[in-house]
Amino acid sequence: MLLDELSELRAGQVSQKTIEDLTRALRELDGSGPIEAASTLKTLAQTRFAGAAAALLVRWAPKVKTEADVLALIGHFHRLALVSGVLSAFRRGADRLPRGGG
Amino acid sequence: MSDVEVDAELEAVLRRWSERGRTVFAELMEDATSALQRELVQRAVLAGHSPGEVHAFADELRGLSDDECFEACTVESGTAGATVALLLKAEADPLYAFQLKGGALTPNEHDDAPSMAMKILKENARAADAELVQRAKPRKAFAADSGAFRALPPRPVTGSRSSLQPVATRLFEELLTEATRPLGVSWREHELDTPDLSIEQGLQQAASSIGRGVPVPAVLGNAQGKPLAFVVMLQTSSAGATRAFQLFEHGTRELVWANERDLIARGELPFENKALRRLLRIALPRG
């Protein structure tokens, strides 16, 4: 699922900086209840993020039903941002491997 | 001691440091996230600062980008109150420049008490600014990643070999750290299948990192140890005593589950490219 979401974000030309901003915004949900968190996700999708990033938030909002879900969501987006960063590092380092890294 | 590359001038200064100080320096060279940071730390050593001061300086630089490092350690010639002597001293001593720009350092005195030779060096360094002007020599520019750095004659980053061990090639550590620094994650690259770290030990640490929510970048190679592909280890899955790692290969975008036993045994992995069978390096999050 994480890789599919990353593919969507890349296809929607969402920059790494936007993904990082998304992660930071979601980190602020720490301590929030599920109803508040879901509402915040929708608000972020409407006011602060657009395109594929907003679509992702809207998709996640109804899935946040418990406080554990809130924490899991924060962790998921942190992982997503990390993987995105790692893959961008791989792209930059591709010429360090034979034939561009295969 | 970790692997570092130094040149003769730097080595001469380091020889006057204690064993502990030299160990600290080697660790700082490994931990530096860019060539510019390494250069600035080395110049601080050459300027006569103690291991504790150099350590504190390196710690401040590590979280900065190259542009930020350059900005923090450069005193512009138009700066109010900047005399020629001050500018020359700041040019030669990035730690001094850092403090002039408002940077605060808290040297760890436990790193090392300066040796007698170092104390003498420091006393000389505190001499009147005129002495520095007298000692100033024509300097060549150092082409840092983000601007010229006019100070000591340039010393290549991969300098001449010294009695200290050479730096092991790092394939992707600084790229990863640069990419994930905004997320508060920096990396340390480890070579696997060595006396220091077996594949099994590396996988154990990787599993621990993944369990804490941090994926693990890695390099796969062929049986002879030639690096061929970047992969990221995303998940683990255990069934009884058996554990598997989910690997995403960056080049072909393949996503596979590889049995830990096969990874340890350098056996065939479920990638299209059957040459990918040996886990050569991993990067683990620091801290």
Interface residues (C-beta under 8 A of the other chain):
Chain A: L2 L3 Q16 K17 E20 T23 G75 H78 R79 A81 L82 V83 G85 V86 L87 S88 A89 F90 R91 R92 G93 A94 R96 L97 P98 G100 G101 G102
Chain B: L171 F172 L175 L176 E178 A179 T180 P182 L183 V185 G213 V214 P215 P217 V219 K226 P227 L228 A229 F230 V232 L234 F248 H250 G251 T252 L255 N273
